[in-house]
């Protein structure tokens, strides 16, 4: 048997692929609370998108299943084992400022522009089309192939939770919802909160009446504010020093007196994703470090000093005693946020991303022990263990071979501190759709997919399906 030219096979069907992609992108599949029913748990648009694909699949004689409106399954072939391809058909809200309407799926400059074009409806069609291609070519398969259609990836992942409660876990799988070549390691992610009861201490020259920074654990706080009471001369001095500090640090901020005579200091940092705290500037930590040397009440001083000693210029957990790293996924990172101090309560939260070969429980135990020195109560709000498929695993080796063959490029293995959809698979990796060097436009206005990339991805997915499902091409 001669080797199949996957790119050529896709090229022959290009018009149909583009037409289906555009049609699918024209369905507005944003979560819609107002149209939720028992049968459509995420609203009408998502349900329509799910129905669209399942109907298409049925018309091509695949076996299909709608899992209570939470997810869909399109299956091909027979066999004991299965290969899963995990996609999602929900999209984030369109937002403002688009050049062409976000659900028109306009084709221009070799791209298709639409909300969901790259994340994740375009790649979903690529995967579905790849499955159709394998079926059409009547290639022999030894395993079942399942296209799993999630509907709640952009919010709470309730789709996959429901799906895997009722349906089997594929033996191996991939999710086309991140980057090419292959992401095989995703760090563990723990969200942890620390709380204290604040007590009113003895009188002091300055009194910190409130300190706050950050709204989400997975973002570096870009704004911190402190409200301070005291004699006017002391407050004036503090205000002057703060302005000087901002100038020296070349940071934005504000110092204003409220009507009641309180001094309000606002420090502006730089926001960044919680998985890359070093690319931001943590406003909470910076403001705490500035305030810590001043003569506030004892309790406030301990709080500010603690924040400074634990987090100032330390985003790897050194001072917390949890710094660690491995070769596969790099160092543990810590993002601190949700800083709160007032007369009643004090606290902060951490978003910790630890290496894939580390036992998360040990890390959390060490953390709890360290923070007990400060009298803090620890609450683990969320914990996702790492996702990791060994570089020698047949899943990884097969996808690497496919990528190298078709792209002629080194199929480098990647690791990430972010959480991709692939981690919900027991043995799964992320495989595309964003090619190296391409701009990531997911969740942005004028989101698009390069038509060339859509074709390439379809060919890669088709061969991947064929190779993983046990077809074997002879040279
Ligand atoms: Zn996505």
Boltz pocket constraint, residues with backbone or C-beta under 6 A from the ligand:
constraints:
  - pocket:
      binder: B
      contacts: [[A, 88], [A, 119], [A, 120], [A, 153], [A, 177]]
      max_distance: 6.0
